[in-house]
Amino acid sequence: MRIWARLTVGQPILFLCIVLAVTVGCGMGLLRLRFDTSPNAVFSSNDRSSHQLSDLHEVFGPDDNDLLLMIEGDRLLEPRSIDRLRGLRDQLQSLEDVAGVASVFDLRRGSAMLPVLPEAIPPGWDAEKIRHDLTSHPSAAGQLISDSGELMVFWVLLKGSDLTQSQIGSAIAPIDTVIEGFETDSGLRVWKAGHPAIRDGVLSSIQGSLFYGSAFAMIAGMTASLLLFRGLAPVGVCMLGPTLGSIWTFGLMGWCGVAVGGLTSSLPSLIFVIGLTDAIHLLLAANRRLAAGHTRRRAIYASLLRVGPACLLTSLTTMIGFGSLRLSRLDAVAEFGLWAGIGAAAALIADLCVLPLAIRFLPESHLHSRRGSSVPWMEGMMAGVSRMPLRVPIRVSLLGIVAFFAMLPFAIDQKVDIRWTEAIPEADETNEALRLADAELGGALPVLIIIRWPETLSFPASEINVVAGRVSKAVKTTAGFAPPASIYNTLAGFPGRSWEEKYQFIEGRRGAVDRIFNPVQRQMLVSTRVPNDGAIALEERLLRLDAELQPIMATHPDFEIEVTGTVVAAAQNMRAVIGDLARSLSAASVLIFAVMSIQFRSLLIGLISFIPNMLPLLITAAGLSILGYPLQITSALTFSLCLGLAVDDTIHVITHFQQDRRPTRSVAESVRITMLRVGPALLLTTGILVAGFGSMLLNPMPAIKLFSALCCITMIAALIGDLILLPALLMVAFRKRAPLRWPRRAMVPTR
């Protein structure tokens, strides 16, 4: 840090040119940014379930392009409604991005293969008889119409594969227009469900929420900074570094061809608040030197020497926290961890470059307000807060240690779960549609069972029929699955006494069944659906289904039977990644402990810092467990983020404690001086973080609300730990010890 301080003081023009050149280059990279990603990238990995899903899509096409439209009404089968529904089907099929629409209008019956719903409504139309014919049809029951006849289903297949967010949105937009016209004309209600509807709602909401969240975080940071500096100019100076750090990070992402979406959309607000906290520490240190009569060069040099090492170490620990996400098996989470770590480094470098330049060249009035600052008031408050840990340090320390071990069992007992709509507001139409599908159809999320038969058999050999029949029966008898559908449901509607005779009707013209049947690859699908009740419930269903399938595979060893689908792969991978995040958090904690022990040349310091940093995470995790909330991807990411941020304050406290130790000064006096000097900055930086995260509580999305609440609770608990528990631990640990060693200070330039 001494070398960096000398360079910034001695070569300010060179640093200014470098900053301008890097900013211009990264600004050009911003023009190359892409803001469109595939939803499947969020849970894709290199494991078996992802490979199974990839194979499924290659043979049968994507299983996540089916938009489920549910038309609700008590007179759906009246002639007028039938005409309206047929018109809706025709309009949907004419759309450019729609590959096809499956509905009750495709059903045939009898040897003449006449449509169940004729084109022209005949005299004496009997709606009740039509309901009976439809609900008893093998391809319609539980698939295209509810038993009551008051809910009809259109399966709208979107064109393309691995659709991105914008492609999904552009495909659904004209469908929404058609639906609006139909609802106005018919008086019937249309609900959207299925993967495209969920993704359109979730991803659009996340993008908008993160944009507003970043704006709120910036406004909250400015407001909190104004309370400290009481002037717009010093606030603007503090914001220069974080803003440039964000520009540099996203410009580099643009040059590297990285698409922004999903998790990486949250990077602007994260980089901003991380960089802003370091900038405040640096500017406060410089202002103290200027107020003491030091020259600008001397103030820059001294502030970098005093605060720079702590800022460097805090950025390192933050990078470790984010870098631990690279251990995740999900590419999206690993990529987020990489760029979050790069962003933290970019914010620090920007602060260390820009703040010295601002102090050197800007008028002194831009560095602090003429009305003074809130530091004296905060120092007075710190004097009051520090009395308790200074008076009864042993009691405070024991209380913190007891709380640590008391919370540990509850935190470990957390269950891992996800819900596909956890990012959608409860009152959102997609959520209501999924609840309706769960109640009337048994669910809207497809689960697919692949059956592969040996080369020695050709469809429809009797053994294939037996295996497929047993698999369908296993699905029917396993609770929690919707009625199964396969090629046999389609064949059952054709005339003929045997499967061979029925198969002749589709052999050579299989377009209608290509998505469930591929005799060339010797594969077929048995499809079912599950409700939207989370990954734990799905895993329990899959275990019960697997128990039913095992005897079939044992009896027919030449057959291969696999359970797959987007919802299955997502559930398995997302639950696995949450476990990965928990393990990476543990690894990051150990690594941060090691780094702090090495940096401060004291194993005791590492142990002391461990408790106040981990206790806030344990309190939050235990609270989730006690209240019955599972460990979700949102909460797991929150812990990794908050670990890096919580350690920052601890580092500043210990660094100042080291610098304030004197042979002639008692430990209590050193702790008191430390808290007076660093306490106001800790209050402000924590206030900025809590205000930024707290603004997201206004968001209607449950996942964003949970993320916001967890961050606020954790950061407040971390502040309490650093202001009360950490001073008490320092008092107890160093009461009879010599002052900590610290590298010799370099000569400070006088001009």
N, C-alpha and C positions, 0 to 999 in steps of 0.2 A: 504493500500500500504506500510505503514511503516513495518508491520509484514512481508510482502513478501520481502521487501528490506533487513531486518535483516536476514531472512532465506537464501536468495541467497548469502549474504556476509559471513554469518557464516557457512553454510553447502554446499559449492560448490560441494563436492564429492557426497553427497547425491543427489543433483539436477542432476548431470551428470549421475548417475546410473539410476535415474528415467527416464530421457530423453532417454537414450539408451534402457531401457526396453520397454518403450512405443513405441519407433520407431521400435524395433524388432517385437513387437506384432502386430503393425499396418502393418508392412511390410509383415507379414504372411497373414494378412487380404487382402492385395492387390492381393494375389494369388487366392483369392476366388471371386474377382470381376467378374461380368457378364456385357458384353457390348452389350446386345441385348434386346431390348424392343419392345412391340407391338405398332404400330402407333396409334391404337385406344386408348391407354392409355393417349395420349396427351389431348384428349377431353372427356374422359369418366368421368361420375359423377354419382350422385345418384338421378338425377332428372327424370321427366316423359319421356323426349325425349330419354334418355339413356335406360330406361326400355323398351320403345317401340322398340328401335333398337335391344335390347337383345331378346325380344320376336320374332321379325321378323327373326333373325338369327336362333333361335331355331326351328321355324316352316318351314322356306323356305331355310335355309342355309345362309351363309354370302353374302351380296350384294356388298362387296368391293373386291371380288376375280376375277372379270371379267376384263381381260386385253383386251383392244380394239385395234385391229390391222386394220389399214386403208390402203388398197392398192390403190395407185393412178396411173392412166394411161389413155391415150385416146383410147387405143385398148384393154381394159380388156376383152371384150366379143368375141375377135377373137379366133379361135380354138387353136392356139399355146398358147395364154395367159391362156385360160381355163385349158389346160393340166398342165401348170405350177402352177396355183392356186390350182388345185386339189392335186397336189403333195405337195404343201406347207401345205394344210390342213392335209394330211396324215402324214407328218413329225411331225407336231405339236401335233397331236393326239397320236403319239407314244412316246412322251416324258413322263418321269416318273412322273413329278410334274404337268402334265396337266390332268384334269378330263374330259375335252371334248372341242370340238370346234363347235360353231354354225356358219353356213355360208349358202350361197345360194345353196350349194350342198345338203342341207337337205330338200329343198322345194319339195313338191309333188303337183300334180294336177290331175283333172279328176277322174272318178269313179274307174279307175284302179290304182290310186295313183302312177302314173309314175313320175319320177324325172323331174323337169323343165329343169335341165341340165343333159342330159343323159351321161352315162359312156363313150360311144363311140360317137364321133362326126359324125352325119349323113351327107350324101352329101347334097349340097345346103344349107349349114348353113347360116342363116340370122341373123346377129348380132343385127340388129335393132329390129327384131321381138322378139328375146330373151330379149333384154332390156325392151321392152314393157311388156312381160310376167312377168319379174321379178319385175319391178316397180309397176305393178298392182296387184301383189300377196299380200294378206292381211298380211302375216307374214314378208314380205321383204321391203315394202315401208317405207322409212325413218329409217329402222332398219338395213338392211343388204346390201343395195345398194342405192346410191344417185339417184336422178331423172335423172341426165345426164348420168348415167351409167359409169362415169369416176372415181368413188370411190366405192370400195367394202369393206365390213366390215367383219372381223372374230372376233367373241366373244370367247376369249380363257379363259376357266374357270380353275383357279388354284386349286389344291387340298388343303385341310386343312381349318382351321378356325382360325380367330384372328392371322394371320401370323405375325411373328416378322420380323424385318428388314433383318436379315440374311436369313430367309426363303424366303422372297420375292426376295432378290438378287439372291439366289441360284436357284430359280424357273425361273427367267427371263434370267439368263445367257445362258442356252442352247437355249432358244427361240431366243435370239439375234444371236446366232451362226447360227441357221436355217434361220433367216431373212437375214443375210449377204450373205449366200450362194444363197438364192432365188434372192436377188437383183442383185447379180453378174451374175446369169444365165439368168434372165428374162429381166433385164433392167428396171424393175418397182420399184417404191419407196414405202416402207412400213413405216408407222408412228405408233408409240405407244402412246396410251392415256388410260384414265381410272385410277381408284385409284391405282392399283399396279404400273403403270408407274410413276405417280406423287410421290408416296411414295419412290420408288426406287431412283428417281432423287433427291427429297428433302432431305431425310434422309441421303443418301450417301454424298451429298454435305455438309450437316450440320456437319456430323462427321468430314470430311476432313477439312472443314473451321475452325471448332473450334480447331482442332489439330494445324493447322498452326497459328490460331489466338493466341493460348496459347504460341506457340514458338515465334511469333512476339512480344507479350507482354513482355516475358522474355528478349528478346534481347533489346527491347526499354527501359525496366527498367534498364538493365545493362548499356546501353549507357548513359542514363540520370544520373545514379549514378556516372559514370566515370567523367562526367562533373563537379560534385560536389567534389568528393573525389580525383580525379586525380590519381587513383591507383586501380589495380585489387583486391588487398588484402582486403581493406575495403568494396569494392562492394561485394566480396564473403561473408564477415561477415554479411552484411545486408541481403543476400539472404538465409542464413542458416535457419532463422526462418520461412519465407514464404514457403520454400521448405518442411520443416518438417511439417508445418501446413497442406499443401496439402496431404502429405503422411498420416498423422494421420486421416484426414477427409475421404479419400478414403479407408484407411484400415478399419476404423470403418464401412463404407458403405459395404465393403466386408464381415465383420463379421455379419452384420445385414441382409445380403442377398439382398441388394438393387441393382437393375440393373442400370447401367450407360447408358444413352441414352437421346436424345432430349435435354431438358433444362439442366439436370444435367451434360451434357458434357461440359458446359461452366464454371463449378466450378473451375478447375485448374487455369485459368487465373484470375478469380475474387479473389480467395483466395490469389494468389500470389501478386497481386497489393495492396490488402488491407493490407496484412502482411508487404509488403515492405515499405509502407508509415510509419507505426509505427516504424519499425526497423531504418529507417533513422532519425526520431526524437530522438530515444533513443541514437543512436550512435553519433549524433551531440552534444547532451547534455553531453555525457560522454567525448567526445574529448575536449569540452570546459573546463571541469574540469581538464583533464589531462594536457592541455596546460597551465592552471593556476598553475600547480605544485602540484596538489592533487595526493595522492596515488591511486592505482587502486581500493582498497576497498572503499575509500572515494568517488571516481568518480562514482563507480557503485551505491553506496547508494544515493548520491546526485542526480544523473540523474534519478533514479527510483522515488525518491520523487518529483522531479520537473516535469518530463514528464509522469511518470507512470499513475497518476490519469487522465490526459487528454487522454492518449491512452486507458485506461480502459473505460472512458466515450464514446470515439469515437467508440469503438467496441460495446458498449451497444446500441448506437443509430443505428449503422449499423445492429446489430442483430434485432432491432425493425423494421427497414425498411424491412429487409428480412422476419422477422417473421410475418409481416402484410400479407404476401402472404398466410399464413396458413388459412386466412379467405376465400380464393377462394374455390368455389365449385368443381373445377377440381382437381383431385388427383395429376396429374403431376405437376401443379403449386404449390399446397400446399407442395408437397414433395420437390420441388426445394427450396422453402422458408425455410423449415426446415433445409436442409443440407447446404444451403448457410449461415444461421445463425450459425450452428455448425462449419462450416469452418472458419467464422470470429472469433469465440471464440478460435478455435484451433490455428489460426495464431497468435492471441495475446498471448496466453499462451506460444507458441513456442518462440515468440520474448522475452517475459519476462524471459524465462528460458535460452535461448541460448545466447542472447546478453551479459548478465552478465558473463556467463561462458567464452565466447570468450574474453571479456575484461580482465578477471581474468587470463587466462592461455596462450593466444596467445601473441607473441612478439608485442611490441608496434608499430612496423613498419607495422603490419597487420591491425592496427586500423585507421591509417591515412597515407597519402602519404608524403614522404620526400619533395615533391615539393609543399607542402601546399595544400590548397583547394580553391574552388571558393567562399567560404563564404564571405570573405572581399569584393570581387567585387559585390556580390549579396546584401550585406548590404548597399553598396553605392547606388545601384539602388533602394533599399527600402527607403532610405532616400529621394530620389527624388520623388518616388511615393507617399509617405506619406505627402508631402507638401500640396497638394490640400485639402485633407480632414481636415488637421490641420488648414489651413488658413480660409477656408469657410465651416465649418462643417454643418451649418444650410442649406445652399443652396444644398450641396451634399445630405443631409438627405431628404430634401423635394423632390429633383429630384428622389431619389430612391423610396420614398413612392408614388409619382405620377405615376411613371412607374409601380409600383406594381398594383395599382388599374386600370391603363389603360390597362394592359395586361389581367386582370382577366376576363372580358367578352369574349374575344377571346378564352381564354383557356377553359372556360365553354362551349362554343359553338361547341366543337369538336364532330364530328360524329364518331360512332364506326363501323368499317367494317373490314373484312378479305377477302383475296383471297387465293384460295387453292394453287396457284403457286407463292405466294409472296416471297418464299425462293428460287425460281428457276430463273437463269439468263434469261433475256428476249429472248436472242438468242438461248436458249436451245431447243433441238429437241422436248422435251415434251411440251413446251409452243407453239411451232409451230403446233404440232399435235392437241392440244386442240383448237387452233384458227381455224384450218381446220375443226375439228369436229363441232365447233360452227357454221361455215358458211354453211357447207354441210348437217349436220345431226340435227342441232338444239341444239347440246350440247353432251357432253360425260359423264356427271355426273348424275347418276341415282337418281330419286325421285320415291318412291314407295307408292302406296295407297292401304291399306289393307281393304278388304271388308269381314265382318263376318256376316253370316246369322244365323237366329234362328234355334233351334233344330227341330222345326216343319216343316222345309223345307229341301228338298233334291235337290241337283243339278241334272239336270238343270231346277228347278222350274221356272215358268214364272216370278214370282216376283224377283228372283235372276237375271234373264236375264234383266229385266227392270232396276234394280238398277245399275247393271254393265254397261249397255248401257248408262245410264244417267251420271255415273261417267266418262266414256270415253269421252262422249260429253262435259262434263265440262272441261276436260283437253284440248280438241281440241279448245274450244272457249276461253280459257284463254291464253292470249298472253304470250310468253316467254317459253312455254313448247314444247318439241318435240312431234311428233305423239305418242299417247299411244299404248301400247300393252298389251294383256291379253290372257287368255285361249281362248277367242272368236276369236282372230286372228288365232290361231292354228286350231280351229274347222272350221273356215270358209274355210280352204283349203281342208277339207275332203268332200266326197260325202254325200248327204243326203238332205232332204227337211226341216228338223227341227233340232233344237239343240240336241234333244234326239237321233235322228238317227246319227248325227255326233259324239255325245259323245260315242256311242258304239265302235268307232274305237280306242279310247284310254282307255276306261274303263278296268281296270285290268292290263294295261301295260302303266302306266303313267310316266315312267322314263323321257321322254322328257319334261314333263310339271311339274315335281315335284317342281321346283323352283318358279313356279307362281300359283300353284293350289294344294290345300290340302283339299279334301272333308271330310276326317276323322275329321279334326279340324274345318271344315265348314268355310274355309278361301280361298280367292283368292287375287291375286295381279293385280293391274293395274299399269304398269310401264311406266315411261316417263323419259325424260332427260332434263337437264338445262345447259345453257352455263356457262363458267367460268368467271363470271362478278361480283363476290363478294357476301357477305352475305346480304348486304342491298338490292340489286336487288332481291336476292332469297326470302328474307322476304316479299318484296312487291308482288312478284308472289304468294307466299303462301297465303297471305292475300286475293288476288283476287280469288284464287282457293277455299279458305275456304268459301268465299261469295257465290260461285257457288254450293258448296257441302251442305251448310246449309239447303236449301230447300229440298234437297234429304233426308237428315236425318230427317227433320221434317215430310215429307210425309211417310217415312218408319222408324218409331221409333224403331222397333225391330232389325234393322241392325246397325252395328257399322262400321264407316268409319274413318280411321286414315291415315294421311300423315306422312311418316317416311322415313328412309334411312340414310346411313352414312353421306351424305352431309347435310341433314336436321338437324340431331343431332349435327353435328360438327358446323354448322352455329349458331344454337341456343345456344349451350354451349359456344362456343368461344366468341360470342358477349356478353354473360352473364358474362364470366370470365373477359373480358376487363372492363366491368362495375364494377365487384368486385374489380379489381385491382385499379380502380380509387377511389372507396370507401375505400379500405384498405390503399391507399396512404394518404387519408385524416385522417384516424384513426392514422396512423403512425406519421403524422405531429403533431397532437394534443398530442400524447403520448410523442414524442421527446421534444416538448415544455414543457410538464409537468416535464419530467425527468431533463431537463436543469434548469428549475426554482428551482426544489428541490435541485439539486446538487450544484448550485451556490447560493442557499438561497436567491434568488431574483426573484420576478415576473417580474421586469423590465428587467433583463437579458434575461429571456425567451422571452419577447416581442421583445427585440432588435435582438435576434438571429433569430427570425421567418422570418423577412423580407429578409435579405440577403440569407437565405437558400431557401425560396420559390420563390423568384424572378427569379432565373435561370430556375427553372422548368416552371414558367409561361411564360418566354420569349420563351422557346423551344416549349411549347404547343401552344402558340399564333402564333408562326411562322408556325407551322404545319397547324393550322386552316386557317391562311391568305393565305398560298400557296395552300390550297385545299387538303392537305393530311389528310386522316381519322386517327382516333386513332386505331392502330392495336396492336396485342399482343406484337410485338417487342417494340413499343414506350411506351406501358403501363409498361412493365417490366423495360424499361430504366429509367423511372421516379422513380420507387421504388428503383432501384439500385443507381441512382445518388443522391437521397435524403440522403441516409446513407453516401455516400462518401462526399457530399458537407458539411454536418454538421461537419465532422471531422475537417476541417480547421477552422471552426468557433469556435469549442471547444478549439483548441490549442491557438487561438488568445485570447479568453476570459480568459482561464486559465493563460496564461502568463501575461495578463493585471492585473488579480487579484494579482499575485505574485509580480508584479513590482510596485504596488501602494504603496506610502509612504506618511505619513502626511506632509512631507517637500517637496514633489514632486508634481508639477502641473499635471493635467489630460493630458495636451498636451505632457508633457515630458514622462509620463507613456506610453501613446499610441505610442510615437516615439520609445521608447526603446523596447516596445513589438514588433513593426513591424521590428525593426532591428534584433531582436533575432529570431523571428519565421518566418519572411518573407522569408528568403532563403529556409527553409524547405518547406514552402507552394509552392514556385515556383517550387522546384524540384519535390515534390510529385505530383503536378498537371501536371508538364511536363511528369512525368512517366505515369500517367493515360492517358493523351492526346496522348502521343506517342504510348502507348499500344493499345488504342482504335482506334487511327488514322491509325495504320497499317492495320486494317481490311477494310479500304476504298479501298484497292487494290483487295478485294474479289469481284468476279463477281455476287454474290448473292444479290439481292435487299434488302432482309431483313437484312442481315449482314451489308450492306452499310448504311442502315437507322439507325440501332443500333449504328454503329460506329460514324456516323455524329452527331446523337443526343447526345451521350455521350460526344463527344468532345466539342460541343457547350455549353452543360450544365456545364461541368467542367470549361471551360474558363470563362463563365459568373459567376460561383460560385467564382472563384479566384478573378475576378474583384470586386465582391461584398465584399469579405473578406478583400481585400487590400485597397479599397476606401470607400465603403458604410459603412461597419462595424466600422472602426475607426471614421468616422464622427458621426455615431449614438452614439458611446461611448463618444465622446467629448460632444455632446449635452446633453446626459442623465446624465453624472456624473460631469459636470462642477462645480456644487455647492454641490456635495455630498462628504461624508467622504469616505475614502478607504474601499473597500469591505472586508468583513470578510473572513478569510481563516484559516483552522485548523492550530494549532501550529505545527511548524516543530519539529521533533524529533532530538535528538542529533545525529550528524554524526560521525561515527567511525573514529578514527584518523589513523588507520592502515589498 
